[in-house]
Amino acid sequence: MQSVWITGASSGIGRACALRYAADGARLILTSSSREKLDAVAAQCRKAGSPQVNVLPYNFQKLDAVETLVAAAWDAFGGIDIVMLNAGISQRTTVEDTSMDMVRQIMEVNYFAPVAIAKALLPLMVERGGGNIAVTTSIAGRFGFPLRCGYSSSKFALYGFFETLQAEYYDKGIRVTLVCPGRVQTNISLYALDKGGKPHGKMDPGQAGGISPEKAARTIVRAIAHNKKEVLVGGKELLMVYIKRFFPGLCAALARKIKPQ
């Protein structure tokens, strides 16, 4: 029986993956900033088939207690087979309108939090014989995207850290899957930081037309099970990843024409 820890589990991709693992009979540890929302998801996971669900609320804008959080997650079931580092925050501001405080806030949640968790988990997983680490990036971490300077930076940075981790610890049983979503119907744009750090409060049209979190979860869970190094999740927008690889000039031109939301 697998033990799976998911951050950002109260909604969207994290919730859908939790329910997917629950249906497979996994024991779950669920983390996000809202205990109330986590309790609701935990109840759904138990109903879906998970024999045990633990709720560990945490605000990833403050990392002073991450080691305590990791210890509590590890001790919940005496080990973790899969951790899905999915919690994140986005933005909807130009470079000029993005304060350094906003950049730091985004980096804290999207980059430093998963890095801190991975560093604390790593020796425990290695001693136990291995484990799977999945981290949610974004196609905005593969090419620059309007109104996402801090968000894109944080997602680019994840590739550097976790590809290095994979290279160093592959022979010790550690497997890394970089989960790269495009447009998925989640609430991330509603809570994205707008000018002044206020919530954007709007659903982006492109995101509203994206694939469902449930469809995304099926792809993600399957990719982790098969130890995929990277999995692209979404629709036709994922073509931009291949355009960037083979035609970087064209990708830059297309990115300039993307209508900011």
N, C-alpha and C positions, 0 to 999 in steps of 0.2 A: 504494500500500500504506500503510495507516494505522499510525501509531505510537501506542500506548495505554499510559498509566501508571496503575496501579491501586494504591491504598493499602488496607490491610486485606485483602490478596489471599490470605491463607493459608487462609481458611475462609469459609463462609456466602455472602453476597451477592457479596463481592469475588471469591472463587474461582469462583463460578458465572458471573460476568460475564467473568472472564478466559478461561474455557473457551469462552464464547459468542464472544468476539472472536477466539479462536484458531481456531475453526471457520470464521470469516470470512476467515482468512488474515492477521490483523493481527500486527505485531511488538509484543511486550509487554515492559513493565518492571513487575515485581512487587515490592511493598514490604509488609512487616509486621515485627514484632519477632523472629520465629523464622525463622532461615535454613533449618533442617531442614524445616519445614513448607513454606516457599516453594520449596525445591528439589523437593519432591514435587509441588507444584502446577505448577511449571515443566515437569517431565517430562510431566505429563498434558497440558499445553498444547501441547507439541511434538508429542505423539502425536495431539492433536486437529486439528493443522494449522498451528500458528504456525511461521513460518520461523525466527524468532529470538526468544528469551526471555532477558531479563536480570533478575537477582535483586539487589535492593538492600535488605537488611535495615536497619531503623531503629526505634528506640524513641521514639515521639512524646511521651513524658512529659518528654523533654529536647529543647529546640528550638535549642540552641546551634549545631548543625551543619546546620540545614535548608537554608541556601543552598548548602552543599557537596553535600548530597543532591540538590537540584534541578539543580545543574550536572551532576552525574553522570547523572541521568535524562535530561536534555536532550541531553547528548553521546553517550548510548548509541546513538542512531540519527540524530543530527544534527537533532533537533527532536521535538516532541510535538504530535500532532494532537488527542488527547483525554486529559484527566486526570480520573480518577474518585477523588475524595477521600472515601474510604469508611471509613477506620479510625475506630473509636470504642469507647467504654466506657460501661457503664450502672451503675445502682445499685439497691438495694432497701432504702432506709432512709427513715424519717420525717424531717421537717425537724429535729426535736430531736436525732435520732441522726446527722445528717449534719454532720460536722465541717467547718470552713472548709478544712482541708487536703484533704478529699475533694472539696469543691466546686472547689477550684483544680486538683486532679488531673483531674477530669472536664473542666473547661473547657480545660485544657492540651491534652488529646488531641482532644476533640470540636470545639473552636472555634479556639483559637489555632494549632493545627497546620495545619488546612486554610487558615486565613487567611494564615499565613506562607508556605505553599507557593504559594498563589494570587498573593500579592504578588511573590514571587520569579520566578514563571513569566510574569506578565503582560507585562512589557516585552519578553521574548523572543518571546512569541506575537504581540504587536502588531507588532514589527519584521518578523516572518515573514509577516504578513498575516492573522493571526487564529488561532482555536483554540476548542475546546470544553472547558468546565470543568463537570463534574458533581460535585455534593456531596450526600452522603447525610444527610438530616435525619431526621425521624420524625413520625408523627402526634402524638407527645408534644411536638413543637415547634409544634403548632397549638392545643393546649389542655392545661391542667395535668392531671397524672395522678398518682395516689397512689404514694408511694415513689419518685418520680422528680424531686425538686425541682432537683437539680444537673443531671441529664440533660436535663430539659425546658428548663431555662434555656439550656443550651449549644445545644440545637437551635433554640430561638426565635432566639437570637443569629445563627445562620447565615443565617436569612432576611434579617435586616437588612443584614448585610454583603454577601451575594452578590446580593441584589436591587439594591443600590446599585452594585455592580461592573457588573452587567448594564446599568444605566441609563447609566453613565458611558462604557462601552467598547463598546457595541453597534455604533456606527458605525465602530469600528476592527476589526470582524470577530470580536469575542469573543462567544461564545454560552454562556449559563449554563443548566444544567438542575438544578433542585432535586428530588432523588429523595426521596420521602416514603413510607417503608414503614410498614405497619401490622404485622400479625402474619406473620412469615416464620420458617420452621423453621431457626433458626441457634443457635449456642452462646452468644449474647451474654448470656443470663440466667445461664449457668453461671459466667461470669467477671465478672458484675456485682459491684460493691462492696457488701458487707454491713456491718453494724455493726462498727466497728473496722478497716474497710478490708479485711476478709477476703473471699475469693471466695464468692459466694452458693451456688454448687455445686448448684443445682437448675434444672431446665427448667420454665419457667412453663407451666401447662396450656394457656393461650390461645395461647402461642407454639408449643407442640408441635402444636397443631391448625391452625396457619397454613399458608399456601401454601409450596411448596417453593422453595428458592433458585433452582433452574433456571427455574421459572415466573416468578419475580421478575426474573431476568436477562433473559429474553426481552422483558419489558415495558420494562425500563430501557434496554437497548441500542437498542431500537426508538425510544424517546422521545428519546434523545440524537441518534440519526441524523436525526430530524425536528425537531431544535432546539426541543423542547418546553420551556417555561419551568419547568414543574413536572409531575411525574408521581406519581400516587398508586399505591401498590403494595400489594396485599393483598386482603382479602375484605370481608365485611359490616361489619367494624369501621371501614372508611373512611367509612361514613355519618356518623360523628361529626364529620368535617371539615365536612360540609354542614350538619349540625345546629348546629354552632358558628357558622357563617356567618349562618344565617337565624334561628336560635332560640338565642341565647347563654345565656339563662336555663335552658332545658331541657338544654343541654349541660352546664352547671355542675351541675345536679341529677343527671344521669346519671353524671358523673364522680365525684360523692360516693358513688355506689352501687357503683362498680367495686370488686370484691373484691381487696384488695391481695395480691400474690403474694410 
